Amino acid sequence: MQLNNNVTEFILLGLTQDPFWKKIVFVIFLLLYLRILLGNLLIIITVKTSQALKNPMYFFLFYLSLSDTCLSTSIAPRIIVDAHLKKTTISFSECVIQVFSAHFFGCLEIFILILMAADCYVAICKPLHYMTIISHRVCGVLMTVAWVGSCVHSLAQIFLALSLPFCGPNVIDHYFCDLQPSLKLACSDTYVVNLLLVSNSGAICTVGFVILMFSYVIILHSLRNHSAEGRKKALSTCVSHIIVVILFFGPCIFIYTHPATTFPMDKMTAVFYTVGTPLLNPLIYTLRNTEVKTSMKKLWRKKLFAGGKR
């Protein structure tokens, strides 16, 4: 997309063009998005207000929920609105913003999951040095690095987008703007851009997944030396993280490592990491975490009593 290209807007085909199924998509995604907001905002408020959730694990969980909320907000509302429109167009500028925001918060989630795995490793394998290694200052520095790294990644995506000239077709066979489905609309050879895309997004997804799986193998191996109760608690935490990792990284690796050719299942696969993971993360982390559930109950009771006194 060069700034002097002939295309000023794109047409998003969405998940379906059938009027009946568009109504179904509207209802389903509206309910899913509201559930995402409710679940993640509840975690954000609980972690922020509860004194029992001040350790590094919940510090990272706070930002994971924030990232999930922003990632789904950058995509889901447009799906919901477009389900009511006959012609679903998006301007050039909006498309660029969506590419940036989707990649920024998606990359941020990858970095946060890696930080959560590192926190889990230190807590289980080096418990006596935990507060020294994972201090509040270290957490702040690591999160800053994650934000800066995500910004660099997203700016690289924008640079790739602006390097492509669009002079004719403007129909994107997807429900949001992304480089992969847009490459075939360009009026130039996209081989180099696709190679850079795979080496950027594809490498981040694949390397991140390998690092996480390797770290959890080490963690699970080290659990042999723990007591039965400690092993059970640590295993519950690790299983929660592994479920999140597989649900998020599986679709991402599939989307961002294959060639520029689009497959029929691409759109449904993308739903898993753009909407599915933000929806499931609050359930996974609350249902399997006693401390979070207890803090939520206390917060709920506090709000009820406060409301009753009025």
Beta strands, then each sheet from edge to edge (+ up, - down):
strand 1: 9-12
strand 2: 89-91
strand 3: 171-172
sheet 1: 2+ 1- 3-
end
